[in-house]
């Protein structure tokens, strides 16, 4: 996945952005953020992975084959540092506040899926909310809404 990410980012710097490229970048940014949420505690359970896939397909209309390609690279053990700033910057420039809150709700659903909130997961959610320029109230409201949706 990270080879694909680097390729997309470098191609983005070398040519004019097209609408198709914007869609690819949006899909990539959403997938990366939700994957990082799933791995925030160091592992991604089968249940978390299925929830992540379902969220990306149903809520964000990302084609399953795109998700599968990104997840396959991740499953091969290519664990590198992910610069969240690049992805959140893209989202801040291209998504509405409501869409960013929807992303935060999706992140919280993945984090809270196992009914256990670890410090790393909570830290990730707070960091992401800050990078997405969401208020603390937005962060907490998204958490409460996600918790309610899971119960």
N, C-alpha and C positions, 0 to 999 in steps of 0.2 A: 504494500500500500504506500509506503513512504517513498519508494521509487517513483510511483505514479504521482504522488503529491509533489515531489520535487520537479518532475517533468512538467506538470501543469503550471506550477509557480514560475518556473524558468520560461516556459512558453508565453506566459502572461506578460512577462517583462519584455519580451522580444517582439510582440505584435499587437495590433489593435484588438481589443476585446470584442468578441461577437456575442450575439444573444445566446447562441448555443454554448459558447464557452462560459457565459454567466451561469447558465443552468448547470453545467458540469461543476463549476466552482461552488455553486450553492449546494448541490448534492454532496460534494466532497466535504465542505465545511460542516454540514449537518451530520454526516456520517462520522467524521472525526470527533466532533464534540460529544456525540452520544456514545461512541466507542470509549472515549476517555472517561466518561461518566461510568460506563460499565466496568472499566478496569481501574477505577479510582481506588478500590480496596486491594488491588494487586491481582485480581482474577476476575474472569467473566464466566459466570455459570451458564449452563445450557438454557436455563429459564430466562436469565438476563439477555442472552443473545437472541432468543426467540422473540422476546418483548421488544428488543431494539429493532430487529428486522420488521416486525409487525408495525411498529411506530413509524419507521422510515417509509414503509410502503403505504400504509393507510393514511397517516397524518400529513406526510410531506411528499407523497406521490413520487417517490424515487423507485425506479424499476428494480425488481428483485435481482436481475442479473448484474446490475451495477453494484448493488450491495454485496452480493456474493463474491464479486471480484475483489472488492476492498477487504472483505472479511477473510478471504482465502490468504491474501498477503499477510494480514495480521496474524492468522493462525499459524503461519510458517515460522513464527517466533521472531519476526522482525520488530523488536521492541526498541524504538528509538525515542529520544526526547521529542515531544511535539510542542511546537511554538503556538500556543493557543492564540496569541495576539494576532497572527496573520489571518486566522480563520474568523476570529471575532471582529476584526477590522472589516473584513469582507461582509460579514453579516450586518454590522452597524451601518455600512454604506448602502446596503441593498434590501434590508428588511425593516418592516415597521416595528414600532414598540410592541404592538400586540403579537406579532410573529415572534419577536424575541422572548416575550413572556411565555408563548406556547412552547418554545424551545426549552425554556427553564422548567416548565411543567414536565416535559418529556424527560429531561435530565433527572428531575426529582423522582419520577415514576421508576426509572431504572435503578436509581440509588436506593429507593425505599422498597423495592420489590421483595427483598429478602427479610423485611421487617427488622433490619438491624442497621443503624446508622453509625458508621465508623468515623473517626476524626478525619481521616484522609478524604472521605467522601464529602463530609460537611465542608471541609476546607476547599475542595474542588468546586463545590456548588457556589460558595461565597466568592471565590476567585472568578469563576465564570460570570456570575451576575455582575460583578464589578467591571469585567472586561466588556460585557454587553451593555454597560451603562444603565443597568436597572437599579432601582432604589431597593433599600433593605425591605421595604414594605412589599414591593413586587416579588422579591425573593421568598419572603415568608408566605405571601398569598399563594404563590406557585407551589410551594411545599405543602401547604394545607390542602390545596385543591388536588394535588397528586395523591396525597395520603387518602383523601376521601374517595378518589376514583379507584384506588387499589383495595378499599375495604368492601 
